[in-house]
Amino acid sequence: MKNLTLVCEAQVQLGKQADESATPSGVIEARATTWGAREGADGRKFFYKPEGFAQWADEFAKSGKPLPMFLNHNDMTAPIGQWDEVMFDDEGMTAKGKLFLSTQGGSDIYNILKESPMMFGGVSVGAYADEYCYVKEDGTPMTIGSDDPYEDGYFQITKGGFREVSVVMYPNNPNAEIQKLESCF
């Protein structure tokens, strides 16, 4: 038996293209949520604080696993993209990721956002709460028995996170906007 040794040489050069539109990457950035009291488009009231999401954000960053991106919270079997990073600032939480341009859904959303940046209203979070409470509009806890949390209270996640973040036509949080799509915005 003879041994055959093959030697292959290849050179790969990666770099930023001068014209991103010629080779789109699908990079997207959005304000995922905002801090403080707000009433959603559907009438539900929220009062999110960074402390409620800090542990999740830390675990998410360490895991290396992306967060799914869906369209209008639909078809959770086929994401249109992924979120790779979340950052907190004084106003809220921002997410960075990419649309899957090799899929029909990701490519369609990318093209719609390029052609009509205002078509989609923003993003919406699929949040979960391991722990929560109801607070007043100023953030003070509601008094058990004297306040009606379901009528007057703001839902506050004190420990929780996101299962997904969707690109949506009508975001519940009007400030949860898509901020960047490559360099078109």
C-alpha positions in Angstrom: 0.0 0.0 0.0 1.4 3.4 -1.0 0.9 6.6 1.0 -0.2 9.6 -0.9 0.3 13.0 0.6 -1.6 16.0 -0.8 -0.6 19.5 0.0 -3.1 22.3 -0.6 -2.4 26.0 -0.3 -5.0 28.7 -0.1 -4.9 32.3 0.9 -7.9 34.0 2.4 -8.0 37.7 2.7 -10.8 39.2 4.7 -11.4 42.9 5.0 -14.1 45.6 5.0 -15.4 46.3 1.6 -15.5 49.9 0.4 -19.1 49.5 -0.6 -21.1 47.6 2.0 -24.1 47.4 -0.2 -22.1 45.3 -2.8 -21.4 42.7 -0.1 -24.1 43.1 2.6 -23.4 41.7 6.0 -26.8 42.0 7.6 -25.4 43.8 10.7 -28.3 45.3 12.7 -28.5 47.3 15.9 -31.7 48.1 17.9 -32.8 49.6 21.2 -34.3 46.4 22.7 -35.9 48.1 25.7 -35.9 51.3 27.7 -35.6 51.9 31.4 -38.2 53.5 33.6 -42.0 53.7 33.5 -43.8 53.4 30.2 -47.2 52.3 28.9 -47.1 49.9 26.0 -49.1 50.3 22.8 -51.4 47.5 24.1 -52.1 49.4 27.4 -49.8 47.2 29.6 -47.5 49.2 31.9 -43.8 48.3 32.5 -41.1 49.7 34.6 -37.8 48.1 33.6 -34.5 48.7 35.4 -31.1 47.4 34.4 -30.7 45.5 37.7 -33.5 43.2 36.6 -31.6 42.0 33.5 -28.0 42.3 34.8 -27.5 38.6 35.7 -29.1 37.4 32.4 -27.0 39.8 30.4 -23.8 38.6 32.1 -24.7 35.0 31.5 -25.7 35.7 27.9 -22.3 37.4 27.2 -20.4 34.5 28.8 -22.4 31.7 27.0 -21.3 32.6 23.5 -24.8 31.5 22.3 -26.7 34.0 20.2 -30.3 35.1 21.0 -32.8 34.3 18.3 -34.3 37.0 16.1 -37.8 36.4 14.7 -40.2 38.4 12.6 -43.2 39.6 14.6 -42.7 36.8 17.2 -43.8 34.3 14.6 -42.4 31.1 13.2 -40.1 30.4 16.1 -38.8 27.4 14.2 -36.9 29.5 11.7 -35.1 32.6 13.0 -34.4 35.5 10.5 -31.2 36.4 12.4 -29.5 36.5 15.7 -28.5 38.9 18.4 -24.9 38.5 19.6 -24.4 41.3 22.1 -26.4 43.5 24.5 -25.2 46.7 26.1 -26.8 48.9 28.8 -26.7 52.7 28.9 -28.7 55.3 30.9 -31.7 55.0 28.5 -32.0 51.3 28.1 -30.6 48.1 26.5 -29.3 48.0 23.0 -28.8 44.7 21.0 -26.4 44.1 18.1 -26.6 41.2 15.7 -27.1 40.2 12.2 -29.9 39.2 9.8 -29.4 35.8 8.1 -29.1 37.0 4.5 -28.9 33.4 3.2 -32.5 32.7 4.3 -35.6 34.0 2.6 -36.9 35.7 5.8 -33.7 37.4 6.7 -33.0 38.5 3.2 -36.5 39.9 2.8 -36.4 41.9 6.0 -32.9 43.2 5.1 -34.2 44.4 1.6 -37.3 45.9 3.1 -35.3 47.8 5.7 -32.9 49.1 3.0 -35.6 50.2 0.7 -38.0 51.6 3.3 -36.2 52.1 6.6 -39.4 53.3 8.4 -41.6 50.3 7.3 -40.9 48.3 10.4 -41.6 50.0 13.6 -38.8 48.5 15.6 -38.2 45.5 17.8 -40.1 43.7 20.6 -38.7 41.5 23.3 -39.8 38.1 24.4 -39.0 38.6 28.0 -39.4 36.3 31.0 -39.5 37.0 34.7 -38.0 34.7 37.3 -38.9 37.3 39.9 -41.2 40.4 39.5 -43.2 43.0 41.4 -45.6 45.8 40.7 -44.5 49.4 41.3 -46.0 52.8 41.0 -45.1 55.1 38.2 -42.3 56.6 40.2 -40.8 53.1 40.9 -41.9 52.8 44.5 -43.4 49.4 45.5 -47.1 49.1 45.6 -48.8 48.6 49.0 -50.5 45.3 49.3 -54.2 45.7 49.9 -54.5 49.4 49.3 -53.2 49.6 45.7 -54.6 47.7 42.7 -51.4 46.4 40.9 -53.3 45.2 37.8 -55.0 48.6 37.3 -52.5 51.1 38.6 -49.2 49.2 38.8 -46.3 48.9 36.5 -44.9 45.4 35.9 -41.2 45.3 36.9 -38.9 42.3 36.3 -36.5 42.1 39.2 -34.8 39.0 37.9 -35.3 37.8 34.3 -34.1 38.1 30.7 -35.0 37.7 27.1 -35.8 34.5 25.2 -35.8 36.3 21.9 -36.0 39.7 20.2 -38.2 40.1 17.1 -38.2 42.7 14.3 -41.8 43.9 14.3 -44.2 46.2 12.4 -45.8 47.6 15.6 -43.5 47.5 18.7 -45.2 47.7 22.1 -42.5 50.0 23.2 -42.4 53.0 20.7 -38.7 53.7 21.7 -37.6 50.2 20.8 -36.3 51.2 17.4 -33.9 49.8 14.9 -31.0 52.1 15.1 -28.6 50.8 12.4 -28.6 48.5 9.5 -25.0 48.5 8.2 -24.5 52.1 7.1 -27.9 52.9 5.6 -29.4 54.7 8.6 
